[in-house]
Structure formats: C-alpha cells, structure tokens
Amino acid sequence: MTCPRIDVDLRKIRENTRTIVDRLNVRGIQVTAVTKATCGHPAIARAMVDGGAEGLAEARLSHVRRLREAGVACPITLIRTPMLSQVDDVVQVCEASYNTEMTVITALAAAALRQKTVHGIILMVEMGDQREGILPRHVVGMAQRVVAMSGVQLKGIGANFACLSGIAPTAAKIQALSDLANEVEGQCGPFLQTVSGGNSANLTMALNGSPTGRINDLRIGEAILLGVDPVTGGQIGGLYRDAFTLVAEVIETDAKSLGPLVGRTDPPLGKIHLVSDTTGTIRLIFAIGHRDTDATGLTMPPDHTFVGATSDHLIIGTKDPTLCVGSEMRFQMNYSALMRAMAAPDTQLTIRNDRPVSDPRDAQDPSTHLALV
C-alpha cells in the first residue's frame, strides 16, 4: 500500500462521538463536532453526525465547501471570525458564524439580505485565552446592535479556552460566561439558543460534575478524533485513541553511530542541540518529515526512539534488527501532527468502515468491506 498514509477507522470516531454525546446530554449540553483538523473530510464529518453531533464547526471556508459539495447537509458553523472578503460565501454555505467585529457582522447582514436569508451570529467573548474575543464589558452593546440589524439573528455567545495561552476553564469563568448570557438576554430580549462553553479542553470539567451554568454547547474536535484531554494530554476514559494511524515506510537502515555527546548546530532553527551517543543502535530513516506532519507529535512504537527529522526525513533509533527497507511503521499522532498530516498533499487516506468518497486523495483499502452505517 502507498506510504505515507493515514489509516482512519470511522467506527471508532462514531463511537467516540456517541460516548461524548451521551455523557454530555445528561448535563444538558449538546456537541458541535469540529472537523478542521481533518480538513473537512466528508466521511469523517458523517461519522461525527452519525455519532450524535448536533452539527459541525469549521474554521476554513474551503473545508465547508468540501463538505457541502459532498452532500453534507447538516448545520455548519464557521468558528473562525469570517474574513470580510468572504461574507457572501459564508452566508451561502454556513448557517451561522462566530464573530468579534461589527464591521464583519454588518457585511454579513448585507450579504444575507442580498441572498434573502438570515444568518446566525454567535459572539465570541474573551475569557482569558487571549486569542479572539470581545471584551466582556462590550458584549451587551454589540449584542444590542446585532439584534437591531436585519439579515442577521443573534443566536448566542461563546468562549474559547486553552488554545493560545493555555488558560484552562474554571468554574468561575464558566459562571462569568453564564452571567453574561443572562445579562445579554435581559438587555436585548431574545433568548440565546447557544451558550458555547468552549472546546475539548472543557470536556473533562463538564464530565466530572463541575457546575456548567448556562453552557449548553461544546465544540469538540480533538477529544472525538484522538480520545484525549487537550489540557493534560491524557486519555479520556472510554474513548479510542487510535482512530487515526500514520503509516510511514523505511527507506534506509544502517547501524551508524552518531558519535559522542556533542553540540551541533541546527541552522534552520538557529539553535544548538545535543545529540547523544547511539553506538550500536540501528537507524531507520522514513520517507516522511516536517512537510508531512509534526514529527515531534508522533508516538514511537515501543523500543523505538525519536532521533530527529528534516523536511523530508524522519530518523528513528531501534535495536530491532528485523526491520528492513520497505518495512512500514505505524505511529499515533497528537493534534498538531494529525492536522499537518491531513493537510499534506502526498499523504493518502485509507478509510475503513464507511462509504467510499469521491476525493482522489481518499484511497480505499480494497480488502476492506465498506458499508454505510
């Protein structure tokens, strides 16, 4: 089979989604499944919806178009603030979008009027992550302006945690967001359909019985796809961690020594790093590198160690003499590695346990029985 490739088990994605949906439903929280790490792959999106997600969320309009062109008809929300240059397309393919700028909201309203529709607006609030968001003291004023506009509807408010600054959600922050939702409703009138409390970083808190206040939606991507808590990196009980496996091929094997512990320069990074003595260790070189994934985000198989990577090569140390040129090795990925691998143009996908899809990159395993579930 072709390498590098990603083996995707859609049954595990469906079951991860269903497990999270069932656990959150008892707390009155729905799941909006985030597909951005998979570049809006239609079969993966369908698996999330089949698992019970209320809708999908994407950050890039090209990914939304890919979903729509594949016939995915469920509600899709754009979770990155829309670009002013794309407002017409946003209104055409997305039911709603997260917003922080009145200029953009005004343009979305005008685009919706031209298209004779109404576009949903969710206001993103800055709650400490310092990525995107409206300062809490300005939210009510912006909400009032949105309510007064034709072409758009104030659908809700949301917040983000543990992305840029690594600030984890706390009970106090969740309560502050809930209080703000109450204030917006008190000042503006309409009931907020969505109070989105964040992403996968909020999942553990929501599942452990902590107060969730007005939160009725979480945007979940990493936990569904990889089964882990983004804050700790630990596995979430009951979820699969191996729905995605990166497979790479050995192109060289040699018992080279890298010499004693010395300082070597790394010109691309402008740094000095230490290289340990690997005398007697077999070096395996794989046809994959930084252009294909985040090499530092790969989990090595047992008894294998990461030596280094360049743009097109991954070097692994091992004592296993059985691996030879042409052998394949399977790696698990963290979120960064998954995102880059899914976007890499030379990486093929093997989709298991679902229907074939039309994208030529989505190579199917001919030995796998494919059925719509």
Long-range contacts (C-beta under 8 A, 24 or more apart in sequence): 1-247, 1-350, 1-365, 2-348, 2-363, 3-247, 3-248, 3-249, 3-287, 3-288, 3-328, 3-348, 4-246, 4-247, 4-248, 4-249, 4-287, 4-288, 4-292, 4-293, 4-341, 4-344, 4-346, 4-347, 4-348, 5-246, 5-247, 5-347, 5-348, 5-349, 5-350, 5-363, 6-244, 6-245, 6-246, 6-247, 6-341, 6-342, 6-347, 6-348, 6-349, 6-350, 7-244, 7-245, 7-247, 7-330, 7-350, 7-352, 8-43, 8-44, 8-243, 8-244, 8-349, 8-350, 8-351, 8-352, 9-240, 9-242, 9-243, 9-244, 9-352, 9-353, 10-43, 10-44, 10-47, 10-243, 10-351, 10-352, 10-353, 10-354, 10-373, 11-47, 11-352, 11-353, 11-373, 12-240, 12-242, 12-243, 13-44, 13-47, 13-48, 13-51, 13-224, 13-225, 13-243, 14-47, 14-48, 14-50, 14-51, 14-373, 15-51, 15-240, 16-51, 16-223, 16-224, 16-225, 16-227, 16-239, 16-240, 16-243, 17-47, 17-48, 17-50, 17-51, 17-52, 17-53, 17-224, 18-51, 18-52, 19-238, 19-239, 20-203, 20-220, 20-223, 20-224, 20-239, 21-51, 21-52, 21-53, 22-52, 23-207, 24-203, 24-206, 24-207, 24-218, 27-206, 27-212, 28-212, 28-216, 29-197, 29-206, 29-212, 29-215, 29-216, 29-217, 29-218, 30-54, 30-216, 30-217, 30-218, 31-217, 31-218, 31-220, 32-56, 32-57, 32-77, 32-196, 32-217, 32-218, 32-219, 32-220, 33-57, 33-220, 33-221, 33-224, 34-58, 34-79, 34-199, 34-219, 34-220, 34-221, 34-222, 34-224, 35-63, 35-67, 35-221, 36-60, 36-63, 36-79, 36-221, 36-339, 37-221, 37-222, 37-225, 37-335, 37-338, 37-339, 37-342, 38-225, 38-338, 38-342, 39-63, 39-66, 39-342, 39-343, 40-64, 40-66, 40-67, 41-66, 41-342, 41-349, 41-357, 41-359, 41-362, 42-66, 42-67, 42-70, 42-71, 42-72, 42-357, 42-359, 43-351, 43-354, 43-355, 43-357, 43-362, 44-225, 45-72, 46-72, 46-354, 46-355, 47-354, 48-224, 49-74, 50-373, 51-224, 53-220, 54-217, 55-95, 57-219, 57-221, 58-94, 61-86, 61-89, 61-90, 61-93, 64-93, 64-94, 65-89, 65-93, 66-359, 68-93, 70-357, 70-358, 77-120, 77-122, 79-219, 80-132, 81-124, 81-132, 82-108, 87-111, 88-114, 88-115, 90-119, 91-115, 91-117, 91-119, 94-119, 95-119, 95-120, 96-120, 96-121, 96-122, 96-155, 97-121, 97-122, 98-122, 98-123, 98-124, 98-158, 99-123, 99-124, 100-124, 100-132, 100-133, 100-134, 102-142, 102-145, 105-142, 105-145, 105-146, 105-149, 105-152, 106-149, 108-151, 108-152, 109-149, 109-150, 109-151, 109-152, 110-151, 111-151, 112-151, 112-152, 113-150, 113-151, 117-151, 118-151, 118-152, 118-153, 119-151, 119-152, 119-153, 120-152, 120-153, 120-155, 121-146, 121-152, 121-153, 121-154, 121-155, 122-155, 122-156, 122-157, 122-158, 122-194, 122-196, 123-154, 123-156, 123-157, 123-158, 124-157, 124-158, 124-159, 124-160, 125-157, 125-158, 125-159, 125-177, 125-180, 126-159, 127-159, 127-160, 127-161, 127-167, 127-173, 127-176, 127-177, 128-161, 128-165, 128-167, 128-173, 129-159, 129-160, 129-161, 129-162, 129-163, 129-164, 129-165, 129-167, 130-164, 130-165, 130-167, 131-160, 131-163, 131-164, 131-165, 132-160, 133-159, 133-160, 136-176, 136-180, 139-180, 139-184, 140-180, 140-183, 140-184, 140-187, 140-188, 143-184, 143-187, 143-188, 144-187, 144-188, 147-188, 147-189, 147-190, 153-190, 154-184, 154-188, 154-190, 154-192, 155-192, 155-193, 155-194, 156-181, 156-192, 156-193, 156-194, 156-195, 156-196, 156-217, 157-181, 157-184, 157-192, 157-194, 157-195, 157-196, 158-194, 158-195, 158-196, 158-197, 158-198, 158-217, 158-219, 159-196, 159-197, 159-198, 160-198, 160-199, 161-198, 161-199, 161-201, 161-202, 162-198, 162-199, 162-201, 162-230, 162-231, 163-199, 163-201, 166-231, 168-201, 168-231, 169-197, 169-198, 169-201, 169-202, 169-205, 171-205, 171-210, 171-211, 174-202, 174-205, 174-210, 174-211, 174-212, 174-213, 174-215, 175-211, 175-213, 177-213, 177-214, 177-215, 178-213, 178-214, 178-215, 179-213, 181-214, 182-214, 199-230, 200-224, 200-229, 200-230, 201-229, 201-230, 201-231, 203-229, 203-236, 204-229, 204-231, 204-232, 204-236, 207-236, 222-335, 225-335, 225-338, 226-333, 226-334, 226-335, 226-338, 228-334, 228-335, 230-335, 233-334, 241-332, 242-332, 244-332, 244-333, 244-338, 245-330, 245-331, 245-332, 246-288, 246-293, 246-298, 246-330, 246-331, 246-332, 246-333, 246-337, 246-341, 246-347, 247-328, 247-329, 247-330, 247-331, 248-286, 248-287, 248-288, 248-314, 248-328, 248-329, 248-331, 249-286, 249-287, 249-326, 249-327, 249-328, 249-329, 250-284, 250-285, 250-286, 250-323, 250-324, 250-325, 250-326, 250-327, 250-328, 250-329, 251-285, 251-286, 251-287, 251-325, 252-283, 252-284, 252-285, 252-325, 253-282, 253-283, 253-284, 253-285, 253-323, 253-324, 253-325, 254-282, 254-283, 255-280, 255-281, 255-282, 255-283, 256-283, 257-281, 258-307, 275-308, 278-307, 278-317, 280-319, 281-305, 281-317, 281-318, 281-319, 282-317, 282-318, 282-319, 282-320, 282-321, 282-323, 283-307, 283-315, 283-316, 283-317, 284-315, 284-316, 284-317, 284-318, 284-323, 284-329, 285-313, 285-314, 285-315, 285-316, 286-313, 286-314, 286-315, 286-316, 286-329, 287-312, 287-313, 288-312, 288-313, 288-314, 289-313, 289-314, 291-344, 292-340, 292-341, 292-344, 292-346, 292-347, 293-333, 293-337, 293-340, 293-341, 293-344, 293-347, 294-333, 294-334, 294-336, 294-337, 294-339, 294-340, 295-337, 296-337, 297-333, 297-334, 297-335, 297-336, 297-337, 297-338, 298-331, 298-332, 298-333, 298-334, 298-337, 299-331, 299-332, 299-333, 299-334, 300-331, 301-329, 301-330, 301-331, 304-329
